[in-house]
Amino acid sequence: MRIVGFCLKLVGGLAIASLAALFFGWFVQHLWNWLMPMIFHLPTVTFWQAAGLVLLSRIFVGHGGGHRGHHKGWRKWKSRHACGSCCGKGDKSSAFAPGGDVHNWEHFDDWWKQGGESSFEASVAHGNRGWGWWKWWKTEGRAAFERWMEDRKV
């Protein structure tokens, strides 16, 4: 029963894809023949040339489907790597978080208002413009934030 349903879906999908290809070929042919000879003095095209143009545009520009599979895979990867299955259940460590603990990000806004922003602006004023915020964070900001967190714990 599953095989019959699969075959019907496959045949139906192929029929819809064929009709869509025929329509896009016809549409591109008529659009080209209407605009291009008049605007750019190019020759008219046949249906098969128009279908080739559609295929070339998909190759050069992309598949135009919104990258559906990619987003699904990203969500799955993100859910596994957001300190879930890869780090253990209770472990909230991260190489990018201050002090290696992702909970420290909860206090970042307070630190930024109390002195982080002025430290960053002073760094930019002294010529640290290369990578901007990221360079400053790696060289000065992270250490300053971790010192501020240590002072808060006391």
BAPADREN-358522 format. One record per atom (N, C-alpha, C): x, y, z. Coordinates in steps of 0.02 Angstrom, whole numbers, padded with zeros to 5 digits, always signed. Layout:
<sites>
XYZ;...
</sites>
This chain:
<sites>
+00041-00060+00000;+00000+00000+00000;+00043+00063+00000;+00098+00061+00039;+00143+00118+00040;+00175+00131-00028;+00191+00077-00062;+00225+00083-00127;+00178+00115-00178;+00114+00096-00176;+00065+00125-00223;+00058+00200-00209;+00052+00219-00145;+00047+00290-00128;+00109+00328-00149;+00167+00299-00139;+00229+00331-00159;+00232+00341-00234;+00212+00289-00272;+00213+00293-00346;+00164+00346-00370;+00105+00350-00339;+00057+00401-00359;+00084+00472-00345;+00115+00481-00287;+00145+00546-00271;+00201+00563-00320;+00241+00513-00337;+00297+00524-00383;+00272+00544-00452;+00223+00507-00478;+00195+00522-00544;+00161+00591-00543;+00123+00604-00491;+00090+00669-00485;+00140+00726-00481;+00193+00717-00442;+00245+00768-00437;+00280+00780-00503;+00295+00726-00539;+00327+00733-00604;+00280+00768-00654;+00216+00754-00651;+00168+00787-00696;+00164+00861-00680;+00161+00879-00617;+00158+00949-00597;+00223+00985-00617;+00280+00952-00606;+00344+00982-00624;+00349+00992-00699;+00324+00944-00738;+00325+00951-00811;+00281+01008-00834;+00222+01014-00805;+00177+01069-00823;+00208+01137-00804;+00240+01139-00746;+00272+01202-00725;+00329+01220-00772;+00368+01170-00793;+00423+01184-00840;+00396+01208-00907;+00343+01177-00931;+00312+01199-00994;+00287+01271-00988;+00253+01285-00932;+00227+01353-00922;+00283+01404-00919;+00335+01391-00880;+00390+01439-00873;+00427+01449-00940;+00435+01395-00978;+00466+01401-01044;+00424+01445-01090;+00358+01432-01091;+00313+01471-01131;+00313+01545-01109;+00311+01556-01043;+00310+01624-01016;+00374+01662-01034;+00431+01630-01025;+00495+01663-01040;+00500+01676-01115;+00478+01630-01156;+00480+01640-01229;+00439+01701-01249;+00378+01706-01225;+00336+01763-01244;+00361+01828-01214;+00385+01827-01153;+00413+01888-01122;+00475+01911-01160;+00519+01864-01176;+00580+01881-01213;+00561+01910-01282;+00518+01875-01317;+00501+01896-01385;+00463+01963-01386;+00431+01980-01331;+00396+02043-01327;+00443+02100-01311;+00492+02089-01264;+00534+02144-01240;+00603+02149-01273;+00638+02094-01277;+00708+02097-01297;+00721+02122-01368;+00683+02100-01418;+00696+02126-01485;+00684+02202-01490;+00633+02225-01454;+00616+02296-01458;+00666+02339-01418;+00687+02316-01359;+00730+02357-01316;+00803+02351-01336;+00828+02289-01344;+00899+02277-01355;+00916+02253-01426;+00866+02249-01469;+00875+02226-01538;+00905+02156-01541;+00882+02113-01496;+00904+02043-01495;+00855+02001-01535;+00877+01942-01559;+00830+01900-01598;+00778+01868-01553;+00725+01845-01583;+00674+01809-01545;+00700+01738-01530;+00668+01705-01481;+00690+01638-01461;+00633+01589-01470;+00650+01525-01478;+00601+01471-01481;+00585+01448-01411;+00536+01403-01407;+00518+01376-01341;+00578+01342-01308;+00615+01302-01345;+00671+01264-01316;+00728+01310-01295;+00738+01364-01331;+00788+01413-01310;+00766+01447-01245;+00701+01463-01241;+00675+01493-01179;+00681+01445-01121;+00666+01381-01133;+00674+01330-01080;+00747+01326-01059;+00793+01331-01106;+00864+01332-01090;+00883+01393-01049;+00852+01450-01063;+00865+01511-01023;+00841+01501-00951;+00782+01470-00943;+00757+01456-00876;+00806+01411-00838;+00830+01359-00871;+00877+01313-00840;+00942+01349-00822;+00968+01390-00869;+01029+01428-00855;+01020+01476-00796;+00963+01509-00793;+00952+01555-00738;+00949+01518-00671;+00921+01459-00671;+00920+01420-00609;+00989+01396-00589;+01031+01381-00638;+01099+01361-00623;+01139+01420-00596;+01134+01477-00629;+01174+01535-00610;+01148+01569-00546;+01083+01575-00539;+01055+01613-00483;+01041+01568-00423;+01022+01508-00434;+01006+01463-00379;+00940+01428-00393;+00921+01386-00346;+00862+01346-00358;+00798+01382-00338;+00803+01439-00304;+00745+01481-00293;+00690+01451-00250;+00705+01400-00213;+00654+01370-00171;+00655+01394-00099;+00692+01447-00085;+00695+01472-00017;+00741+01431+00028;+00778+01385+00001;+00825+01344+00039;+00789+01308+00096;+00733+01277+00081;+00693+01246+00133;+00732+01193+00172;+00769+01151+00139;+00806+01099+00174;+00860+01127+00219;+00892+01180+00197;+00946+01209+00236;+00921+01235+00303;+00864+01270+00303;+00838+01298+00365;+00818+01243+00414;+00789+01190+00388;+00770+01136+00432;+00832+01105+00464;+00884+01097+00425;+00946+01069+00451;+00978+01116+00502;+00973+01181+00492;+01001+01230+00538;+00966+01225+00605;+00899+01221+00604;+00862+01217+00667;+00882+01154+00705;+00888+01099+00669;+00907+01036+00701;+00977+01041+00731;+01025+01070+00694;+01093+01078+00718;+01093+01124+00779;+01056+01179+00775;+01055+01228+00829;+01026+01196+00893;+00973+01157+00886;+00943+01127+00945;+00990+01076+00977;+01030+01042+00937;+01078+00994+00965;+01137+01028+00997;+01158+01086+00971;+01219+01118+00993;+01209+01178+01039;+01148+01192+01057;+01136+01249+01103;+01141+01224+01174;+01198+01193+01189;+01211+01165+01255;+01157+01116+01275;+01135+01077+01227;+01086+01025+01241;+01121+00958+01242;+01117+00923+01187;+01145+00855+01186;+01220+00854+01182;+01252+00906+01155;+01325+00903+01147;+01361+00920+01212;+01331+00959+01255;+01366+00981+01316;+01342+00945+01378;+01292+00903+01372;+01264+00872+01430;+01203+00912+01454;+01163+00882+01496;+01100+00914+01516;+01111+00977+01558;+01150+00973+01610;+01157+01030+01654;+01214+01076+01637;+01257+01056+01593;+01316+01095+01576;+01298+01150+01527;+01309+01212+01547;+01293+01269+01503;+01357+01305+01484;+01407+01268+01463;+01471+01299+01445;+01472+01317+01371;+01510+01369+01355;+01517+01390+01286;+01584+01425+01279;+01618+01412+01225;+01682+01444+01213;+01674+01519+01200;+01616+01540+01177;+01607+01610+01160;+01578+01651+01217;+01548+01619+01266;+01518+01656+01321;+01571+01679+01370;+01561+01737+01401;+01608+01762+01451;+01614+01712+01509;+01674+01696+01526;+01685+01649+01580;+01665+01578+01561;+01649+01567+01499;+01629+01500+01476;+01559+01480+01496;+01520+01525+01527;+01453+01508+01551;+01402+01551+01514;+01356+01519+01479;+01307+01557+01440;+01260+01597+01484;+01253+01580+01547;+01210+01619+01591;+01239+01689+01604;+01304+01698+01593;+01334+01764+01602;+01306+01815+01553;+01280+01793+01497;+01253+01840+01448;+01192+01877+01477;+01159+01848+01527;+01102+01881+01558;+01122+01948+01589;+01184+01955+01609;+01208+02016+01642;+01244+02063+01595;+01249+02044+01533;+01288+02084+01485;+01259+02154+01477;+01193+02160+01471;+01162+02226+01461;+01178+02274+01519;+01176+02248+01580;+01193+02290+01638;+01265+02315+01633;+01311+02269+01618;+01381+02288+01612;+01392+02338+01555;+01357+02328+01499;+01365+02372+01442;+01344+02443+01460;+01289+02450+01497;+01266+02517+01518;+01313+02548+01569;+01342+02507+01612;+01384+02533+01666;+01455+02549+01645;+01478+02526+01589;+01546+02542+01570;+01572+02509+01508;+01539+02457+01485;+01562+02422+01426;+01560+02465+01363;+01505+02501+01355;+01497+02542+01295;+01549+02598+01293;+01561+02630+01350;+01611+02684+01350;+01681+02657+01337;+01696+02596+01362;+01760+02565+01348;+01768+02550+01274;+01715+02525+01243;+01717+02511+01171;+01727+02576+01131;+01689+02628+01148;+01695+02691+01112;+01765+02721+01120;+01795+02715+01179;+01863+02739+01189;+01912+02700+01146;+01902+02636+01140;+01945+02594+01099;+01940+02614+01025;+01880+02628+01002;+01870+02650+00932;+01901+02718+00922;+01895+02762+00971;+01923+02829+00965;+02000+02827+00961;+02031+02775+00991;+02104+02768+00989;+02128+02731+00927;+02083+02718+00880;+02105+02688+00817;+02091+02615+00808;+02057+02582+00854;+02041+02511+00848;+01980+02504+00803;+01989+02511+00738;+01932+02510+00691;+01931+02446+00649;+01983+02405+00651;+01988+02347+00607;+01926+02304+00606;+01917+02261+00654;+01860+02217+00657;+01806+02246+00702;+01815+02307+00725;+01764+02340+00766;+01752+02304+00831;+01688+02289+00843;+01667+02262+00907;+01700+02195+00921;+01703+02152+00872;+01730+02084+00884;+01804+02087+00905;+01843+02129+00872;+01913+02135+00890;+01920+02162+00961;+01880+02213+00976;+01881+02242+01043;+01861+02190+01095;+01809+02150+01081;+01785+02100+01128;+01840+02049+01142;+01875+02027+01090;+01927+01976+01099;+01987+02004+01136;+02004+02068+01125;+02065+02095+01156;+02052+02126+01224;+01997+02162+01233;+01986+02199+01296;+01919+02184+01329;+01866+02183+01289;+01798+02181+01316;+01782+02120+01358;+01800+02062+01334;+01783+02001+01370;+01816+01999+01439;+01880+02018+01441;+01916+02019+01505;+01883+02069+01553;+01864+02128+01527;+01832+02179+01570;+01765+02153+01596;+01727+02120+01554;+01662+02093+01575;+01672+02039+01628;+01721+01996+01619;+01733+01943+01668;+01755+01972+01735;+01797+02025+01733;+01816+02059+01796;+01755+02088+01830;+01710+02119+01791;+01650+02148+01819;+01606+02094+01850;+01601+02035+01817;+01561+01981+01845;+01591+01955+01910;+01658+01951+01913;+01690+01929+01975;+01677+01978+02032;+01679+02043+02017;+01666+02094+02068;+01594+02090+02092;+01548+02072+02050;+01477+02066+02070;+01465+02007+02115;+01504+01953+02107;+01493+01893+02147;+01515+01903+02219;+01561+01950+02229;+01588+01961+02297;+01538+01995+02341;
</sites>
